Amino acid sequence: MFIQEYEDIAARLSSEGKPYWGFKDGEANCTMLKAYFNSKETGKASLDFNDTIWDTDIQPIAEAVRRFGISEFTISVRQTNLIDLLAAFQELGITVAGVVKVETNRQAPLGQEEHEVLDALLMKVQPA
C-alpha cells in the first residue's frame, strides 16, 4: 500500500522539521494518516487501524479509503465503543468480513515474535 498524497505531506513536514501529524487542518484525517504510517512502519500490505477511532473519523475514513482505492482494511484497536463504530461504518457501506491476524507496531513480549500479533476485524469497502 502506498498513498502518494500522504507521502508528500510527510516529506513536506519533514523538510520543515515537523512530524507527519503536524499537517494543516483539512489536509488529511489524523486517524487515517496515523493508520497509514503505522501500517507502513510494520510493512503491512494493507491498512490497519490499531489506535482509537473517533466517531468524527468515520466519514473521513470512508471517503479516504474510497478515494485511494482501498477495498479492505483491518481494525485491531481494542476500544469500548467498537460496536457503534462498526454500525457507523456499515451505514457507509463498509462491513465486517471476518477476523484475521495482524502484526502491530508494538513490541511482543520477550521470547516471542518481533511485533505483537493480534486478532483484527477485516473490513470490506463497498463501492460508493
Secondary structure, 3 states (H helix, E strand, C coil): CCCHHHHHHHHHHHHCCCCHHHCCCCCCCHHHHHHHHHHHHCCCCCCEECCCCCHHHHHHHHHHHHHCCCCEEEECCCCCCHHHHHHHHHHCCEEEEEEEEEEEEEECCCCCCCEEEEEEEEEEECCC
